[in-house]
Amino acid sequence: MGIFAALVSESILELPAVEQARRIRQGRLRSESLVELYLDRIERLDGEYAAFVAINREKSLQEARRIDRLRCKESPFLGVPTGIKDLYYAKGFETRYGSDANPWFPAPFDGPHARTLKKAGFIIVGKTSTSELSLLPVVDPQIHPPTRNPWDASRYAGGSSGGAGAAVSARMLPIAPGSDGAGSIRIPAACCGLFGHKPSPWRIPHLGAHWLDPMGLIALGPIARNVEDGATLFDVLMERDPEEPDSMRSMSRSKGPRMKIGLLCESPLGRTSPAHAQAASEAARALARAGHQLVDIPPIRASVDEFLPVYTRFIARIPVLFEKRLEALTRWFRAEGRRYTKAEEHQARNELVRRLLGAFGDCDIILSPTIPIPPPKVGAHHGMEPASAFRELAHLGAFTAMANLLRAPASTLPWSICDGLPVGLQLLGRSGEDARVIALAGELEALRGGPFPPPPLP
């Protein structure tokens, strides 16, 4: 342990990220001490969990010392460490996309995402892991060990923002951003007992937003240990002031209007564990007692094959220099994408959206499990043919992909524990109504009794 980290108790890691920043602004906590404490924890734990693909200790501590000297009081996350997903450029770090298919070189500049984080006062200590091209809902690429779940290291942490989920859950980071194309924020957040939010599309700018993703599948968003932290990071990513009366942070603290909430317990793909269905039912009853109107949503008919024209064409559009270096599953998936036409892609989405909107009816929010089954065991899909492996893993996104198809906001937050693993709930709102979703997430967190406890790690 470094000399400055030794001066700070590890109990500081239990504080919300916004509180850590507040103490730094007030001069009650040195950023250098906090960053060194997290870096020491990464060094101690990440060999087990593989949440990071790169760390820059020296540069991070230099930046922390600079912040301690200047202490700009307007930055909402002043001096707080975070990571950036290995899809986005940050100066001095290689960007690998979880793959060996593109040349690796340190970026000479910050991308828009990294610039926004630094403007908010964050110190980017490293790059968090992702599945190859962010395709899968687990992180197990050929270029590094699988990213494991801090609640049970025999299981995956989810994906594709699995590194961010594992790092925040294990308290190797206080908070982190991710990105979500079919559940890639919400799946790891649910697997790891965290809050996560997938915004309505285009709320947060990102490279390739229109030519790579004309369907509006992808959104950047927060992964955090409580709703207020996550809402504040959402404000930051939108480059909004979290102190404004109508900010997402303000919404997370408010008791919003009573709403009509639809309860959906059965996975569109057919399997929901009893524990996950029970958690959603319990939460729905708690919201009904709080004055919300509750209705049951009938099962939604859908299949993985119906979603393939939409998602495979998106993955096939990602630029790759050395296609032959891609993993077999990724090559198969991109080849599938090239089989479909643009017209077939639009037809597939439109049909799924028609069904989903029909199920939504006049509800304001749909409450469901976030994932219908526990996180898979590490390596459970190894040895399968690519098509079979994808269909097996895709079941994790049975509820989450609905939000991406609808271009709608959705939050996940942990509700209970079953067999030592957290069970997450999804709140799916209507397109553009992120504030309503965030407000209900804050209310549901309070009804549960406050932020979820972290896993029992040393």
TALINSUL-V862225 format. One record per pair of residues at least 12 apart in sequence whose ideal C-beta (glycine too) atoms are under 7 Angstrom apart, sorted by sequence separation. I is the first residue (numbers start at 1). GAP is how many residues later the second one is. If there is no record, write none. Layout:
# TALINSUL-V862225
i->I gap->GAP
i->I gap->GAP
This chain:
# TALINSUL-V862225
i->67 gap->12
i->86 gap->12
i->94 gap->12
i->95 gap->12
i->164 gap->12
i->185 gap->12
i->186 gap->12
i->206 gap->12
i->222 gap->12
i->235 gap->12
i->265 gap->12
i->381 gap->12
i->412 gap->12
i->413 gap->12
i->42 gap->13
i->93 gap->13
i->164 gap->13
i->185 gap->13
i->221 gap->13
i->235 gap->13
i->412 gap->13
i->427 gap->13
i->20 gap->14
i->92 gap->14
i->93 gap->14
i->164 gap->14
i->202 gap->14
i->206 gap->14
i->234 gap->14
i->235 gap->14
i->412 gap->14
i->427 gap->14
i->64 gap->15
i->92 gap->15
i->129 gap->15
i->147 gap->15
i->201 gap->15
i->204 gap->15
i->265 gap->15
i->91 gap->16
i->147 gap->16
i->150 gap->16
i->203 gap->16
i->204 gap->16
i->265 gap->16
i->410 gap->16
i->411 gap->16
i->12 gap->17
i->90 gap->17
i->91 gap->17
i->139 gap->17
i->149 gap->17
i->161 gap->17
i->220 gap->17
i->231 gap->17
i->232 gap->17
i->263 gap->17
i->410 gap->17
i->39 gap->18
i->89 gap->18
i->91 gap->18
i->129 gap->18
i->138 gap->18
i->139 gap->18
i->148 gap->18
i->161 gap->18
i->180 gap->18
i->201 gap->18
i->231 gap->18
i->263 gap->18
i->315 gap->18
i->316 gap->18
i->410 gap->18
i->91 gap->19
i->147 gap->19
i->150 gap->19
i->315 gap->19
i->410 gap->19
i->89 gap->20
i->90 gap->20
i->138 gap->20
i->139 gap->20
i->150 gap->20
i->199 gap->20
i->231 gap->20
i->408 gap->20
i->409 gap->20
i->39 gap->21
i->60 gap->21
i->89 gap->21
i->90 gap->21
i->137 gap->21
i->138 gap->21
i->139 gap->21
i->198 gap->21
i->228 gap->21
i->231 gap->21
i->263 gap->21
i->312 gap->21
i->316 gap->21
i->408 gap->21
i->12 gap->22
i->89 gap->22
i->137 gap->22
i->199 gap->22
i->315 gap->22
i->316 gap->22
i->373 gap->22
i->408 gap->22
i->88 gap->23
i->136 gap->23
i->137 gap->23
i->139 gap->23
i->161 gap->23
i->165 gap->23
i->169 gap->23
i->198 gap->23
i->261 gap->23
i->372 gap->23
i->408 gap->23
i->13 gap->24
i->90 gap->24
i->136 gap->24
i->138 gap->24
i->139 gap->24
i->160 gap->24
i->161 gap->24
i->164 gap->24
i->165 gap->24
i->169 gap->24
i->197 gap->24
i->228 gap->24
i->312 gap->24
i->313 gap->24
i->407 gap->24
i->409 gap->24
i->8 gap->25
i->12 gap->25
i->35 gap->25
i->36 gap->25
i->88 gap->25
i->89 gap->25
i->135 gap->25
i->159 gap->25
i->169 gap->25
i->196 gap->25
i->197 gap->25
i->227 gap->25
i->228 gap->25
i->312 gap->25
i->371 gap->25
i->403 gap->25
i->406 gap->25
i->409 gap->25
i->4 gap->26
i->7 gap->26
i->8 gap->26
i->35 gap->26
i->88 gap->26
i->134 gap->26
i->162 gap->26
i->165 gap->26
i->166 gap->26
i->168 gap->26
i->196 gap->26
i->261 gap->26
i->372 gap->26
i->400 gap->26
i->402 gap->26
i->411 gap->26
i->10 gap->27
i->161 gap->27
i->165 gap->27
i->196 gap->27
i->313 gap->27
i->372 gap->27
i->399 gap->27
i->410 gap->27
i->411 gap->27
i->4 gap->28
i->5 gap->28
i->131 gap->28
i->159 gap->28
i->308 gap->28
i->312 gap->28
i->371 gap->28
i->409 gap->28
i->413 gap->28
i->4 gap->29
i->8 gap->29
i->32 gap->29
i->35 gap->29
i->84 gap->29
i->130 gap->29
i->131 gap->29
i->158 gap->29
i->159 gap->29
i->165 gap->29
i->194 gap->29
i->195 gap->29
i->370 gap->29
i->84 gap->30
i->130 gap->30
i->158 gap->30
i->194 gap->30
i->195 gap->30
i->369 gap->30
i->370 gap->30
i->411 gap->30
i->422 gap->30
i->5 gap->31
i->52 gap->31
i->98 gap->31
i->130 gap->31
i->157 gap->31
i->194 gap->31
i->195 gap->31
i->261 gap->31
i->263 gap->31
i->309 gap->31
i->368 gap->31
i->413 gap->31
i->4 gap->32
i->5 gap->32
i->32 gap->32
i->98 gap->32
i->130 gap->32
i->158 gap->32
i->195 gap->32
i->261 gap->32
i->268 gap->32
i->313 gap->32
i->413 gap->32
i->31 gap->33
i->32 gap->33
i->53 gap->33
i->59 gap->33
i->84 gap->33
i->98 gap->33
i->99 gap->33
i->129 gap->33
i->130 gap->33
i->158 gap->33
i->197 gap->33
i->204 gap->33
i->258 gap->33
i->259 gap->33
i->260 gap->33
i->261 gap->33
i->262 gap->33
i->263 gap->33
i->264 gap->33
i->266 gap->33
i->269 gap->33
i->415 gap->33
i->2 gap->34
i->90 gap->34
i->93 gap->34
i->98 gap->34
i->99 gap->34
i->129 gap->34
i->157 gap->34
i->158 gap->34
i->189 gap->34
i->196 gap->34
i->204 gap->34
i->258 gap->34
i->263 gap->34
i->268 gap->34
i->5 gap->35
i->82 gap->35
i->97 gap->35
i->98 gap->35
i->128 gap->35
i->156 gap->35
i->157 gap->35
i->188 gap->35
i->195 gap->35
i->199 gap->35
i->203 gap->35
i->260 gap->35
i->262 gap->35
i->269 gap->35
i->309 gap->35
i->310 gap->35
i->31 gap->36
i->32 gap->36
i->56 gap->36
i->97 gap->36
i->128 gap->36
i->181 gap->36
i->185 gap->36
i->309 gap->36
i->31 gap->37
i->56 gap->37
i->181 gap->37
i->197 gap->37
i->2 gap->38
i->30 gap->38
i->180 gap->38
i->185 gap->38
i->310 gap->38
i->414 gap->38
i->1 gap->39
i->54 gap->39
i->128 gap->39
i->179 gap->39
i->180 gap->39
i->309 gap->39
i->310 gap->39
i->54 gap->40
i->82 gap->40
i->84 gap->40
i->80 gap->41
i->83 gap->41
i->86 gap->41
i->151 gap->41
i->179 gap->41
i->180 gap->41
i->79 gap->42
i->80 gap->42
i->81 gap->42
i->82 gap->42
i->83 gap->42
i->86 gap->42
i->99 gap->42
i->100 gap->42
i->149 gap->42
i->150 gap->42
i->151 gap->42
i->306 gap->42
i->370 gap->42
i->38 gap->43
i->53 gap->43
i->77 gap->43
i->78 gap->43
i->83 gap->43
i->84 gap->43
i->85 gap->43
i->86 gap->43
i->87 gap->43
i->98 gap->43
i->100 gap->43
i->149 gap->43
i->177 gap->43
i->178 gap->43
i->76 gap->44
i->77 gap->44
i->79 gap->44
i->81 gap->44
i->83 gap->44
i->84 gap->44
i->86 gap->44
i->99 gap->44
i->177 gap->44
i->34 gap->45
i->75 gap->45
i->76 gap->45
i->77 gap->45
i->83 gap->45
i->85 gap->45
i->98 gap->45
i->134 gap->45
i->177 gap->45
i->178 gap->45
i->307 gap->45
i->25 gap->46
i->35 gap->46
i->75 gap->46
i->137 gap->46
i->306 gap->46
i->356 gap->46
i->375 gap->46
i->34 gap->47
i->87 gap->47
i->96 gap->47
i->134 gap->47
i->175 gap->47
i->176 gap->47
i->374 gap->47
i->25 gap->48
i->31 gap->48
i->128 gap->48
i->175 gap->49
i->356 gap->49
i->134 gap->50
i->137 gap->50
i->302 gap->50
i->356 gap->50
i->353 gap->52
i->25 gap->53
i->302 gap->53
i->352 gap->53
i->353 gap->53
i->371 gap->53
i->24 gap->54
i->175 gap->54
i->301 gap->54
i->332 gap->54
i->370 gap->54
i->21 gap->55
i->24 gap->55
i->168 gap->55
i->300 gap->55
i->332 gap->55
i->370 gap->55
i->21 gap->56
i->168 gap->56
i->177 gap->56
i->300 gap->56
i->349 gap->56
i->369 gap->56
i->370 gap->56
i->21 gap->57
i->168 gap->57
i->329 gap->57
i->333 gap->57
i->369 gap->57
i->18 gap->58
i->21 gap->58
i->165 gap->58
i->175 gap->58
i->328 gap->58
i->367 gap->58
i->368 gap->58
i->21 gap->59
i->64 gap->59
i->164 gap->59
i->300 gap->59
i->17 gap->60
i->20 gap->60
i->63 gap->60
i->177 gap->60
i->329 gap->60
i->367 gap->60
i->298 gap->61
i->329 gap->61
i->161 gap->62
i->297 gap->62
i->365 gap->62
i->366 gap->62
i->17 gap->63
i->60 gap->63
i->365 gap->63
i->365 gap->64
i->60 gap->65
i->295 gap->68
i->56 gap->69
i->297 gap->69
i->55 gap->70
i->56 gap->70
i->55 gap->71
i->54 gap->72
i->364 gap->72
i->365 gap->72
i->54 gap->73
i->52 gap->74
i->53 gap->74
i->52 gap->75
i->365 gap->75
i->52 gap->76
i->53 gap->76
i->85 gap->76
i->51 gap->77
i->52 gap->77
i->51 gap->78
i->50 gap->79
i->85 gap->79
i->83 gap->81
i->284 gap->83
i->83 gap->84
i->283 gap->84
i->39 gap->86
i->38 gap->87
i->280 gap->87
i->304 gap->87
i->35 gap->88
i->280 gap->88
i->280 gap->89
i->35 gap->90
i->83 gap->90
i->279 gap->90
i->304 gap->90
i->53 gap->91
i->82 gap->91
i->81 gap->92
i->85 gap->92
i->87 gap->92
i->277 gap->92
i->82 gap->93
i->83 gap->93
i->84 gap->93
i->85 gap->93
i->112 gap->93
i->113 gap->93
i->276 gap->93
i->50 gap->94
i->80 gap->94
i->82 gap->94
i->85 gap->94
i->307 gap->94
i->50 gap->95
i->112 gap->95
i->215 gap->95
i->50 gap->96
i->51 gap->96
i->111 gap->96
i->276 gap->96
i->50 gap->97
i->217 gap->97
i->272 gap->97
i->49 gap->98
i->50 gap->98
i->262 gap->98
i->49 gap->99
i->215 gap->99
i->273 gap->99
i->21 gap->100
i->48 gap->100
i->272 gap->100
i->273 gap->100
i->49 gap->101
i->213 gap->101
i->262 gap->101
i->271 gap->101
i->273 gap->101
i->260 gap->102
i->261 gap->102
i->264 gap->102
i->271 gap->102
i->260 gap->103
i->261 gap->103
i->265 gap->103
i->49 gap->104
i->260 gap->104
i->261 gap->104
i->262 gap->104
i->263 gap->104
i->264 gap->104
i->48 gap->105
i->212 gap->105
i->259 gap->105
i->262 gap->105
i->267 gap->105
i->212 gap->106
i->259 gap->106
i->261 gap->106
i->113 gap->107
i->52 gap->111
i->51 gap->112
i->51 gap->115
i->52 gap->115
i->51 gap->116
i->120 gap->116
i->49 gap->117
i->51 gap->119
i->116 gap->120
i->49 gap->121
i->51 gap->121
i->116 gap->121
i->116 gap->123
i->271 gap->124
i->45 gap->125
i->46 gap->126
i->269 gap->126
i->45 gap->127
i->182 gap->129
i->269 gap->129
i->41 gap->130
i->42 gap->130
i->268 gap->130
i->41 gap->131
i->267 gap->131
i->267 gap->132
i->283 gap->132
i->181 gap->133
i->38 gap->134
i->215 gap->134
i->38 gap->135
i->279 gap->136
i->279 gap->137
i->283 gap->142
i->275 gap->143
i->279 gap->144
i->280 gap->145
i->279 gap->146
i->276 gap->147
i->275 gap->148
i->290 gap->153
i->20 gap->154
i->76 gap->156
i->17 gap->157
i->287 gap->157
i->290 gap->157
i->13 gap->158
i->17 gap->158
i->77 gap->159
i->76 gap->160
i->283 gap->161
i->286 gap->161
i->76 gap->166
i->135 gap->180
i->190 gap->180
i->256 gap->180
i->190 gap->181
i->259 gap->181
i->133 gap->182
i->256 gap->183
i->186 gap->184
i->187 gap->184
i->191 gap->184
i->251 gap->184
i->256 gap->184
i->133 gap->185
i->142 gap->185
i->254 gap->185
i->141 gap->186
i->227 gap->186
i->248 gap->186
i->252 gap->186
i->217 gap->187
i->248 gap->187
i->251 gap->187
i->252 gap->187
i->256 gap->187
i->251 gap->188
i->255 gap->188
i->253 gap->189
i->248 gap->190
i->252 gap->190
i->216 gap->191
i->132 gap->194
i->132 gap->195
i->135 gap->195
i->133 gap->197
i->132 gap->198
i->135 gap->198
i->198 gap->205
i->201 gap->206
i->17 gap->207
i->200 gap->207
i->231 gap->207
i->200 gap->208
i->187 gap->209
i->200 gap->209
i->16 gap->210
i->18 gap->210
i->187 gap->210
i->199 gap->210
i->18 gap->211
i->198 gap->211
i->16 gap->212
i->17 gap->212
i->198 gap->212
i->16 gap->213
i->183 gap->213
i->187 gap->213
i->18 gap->214
i->183 gap->214
i->186 gap->214
i->197 gap->214
i->227 gap->214
i->182 gap->215
i->196 gap->215
i->227 gap->215
i->195 gap->216
i->196 gap->216
i->158 gap->217
i->183 gap->217
i->195 gap->217
i->102 gap->218
i->103 gap->218
i->182 gap->218
i->183 gap->218
i->195 gap->218
i->227 gap->218
i->101 gap->219
i->102 gap->219
i->156 gap->219
i->182 gap->219
i->226 gap->219
i->101 gap->220
i->155 gap->220
i->156 gap->220
i->194 gap->220
i->101 gap->221
i->155 gap->221
i->193 gap->221
i->101 gap->222
i->155 gap->222
i->156 gap->222
i->182 gap->222
i->190 gap->222
i->154 gap->223
i->155 gap->223
i->181 gap->223
i->189 gap->223
i->101 gap->224
i->154 gap->224
i->186 gap->224
i->100 gap->225
i->101 gap->225
i->226 gap->225
i->149 gap->226
i->186 gap->226
i->225 gap->226
i->99 gap->227
i->193 gap->229
i->225 gap->229
i->148 gap->230
i->200 gap->231
i->203 gap->231
i->146 gap->232
i->200 gap->232
i->190 gap->234
i->200 gap->234
i->189 gap->235
i->199 gap->235
i->138 gap->238
i->186 gap->240
i->197 gap->241
i->195 gap->246
i->138 gap->255
i->137 gap->256
i->136 gap->257
i->137 gap->259
i->193 gap->259
i->137 gap->260
i->193 gap->262
i->152 gap->268
i->151 gap->269
i->152 gap->269
i->151 gap->270
i->151 gap->271
i->171 gap->283
i->169 gap->285
i->169 gap->286
i->170 gap->287
i->151 gap->304
i->150 gap->305
i->150 gap->307
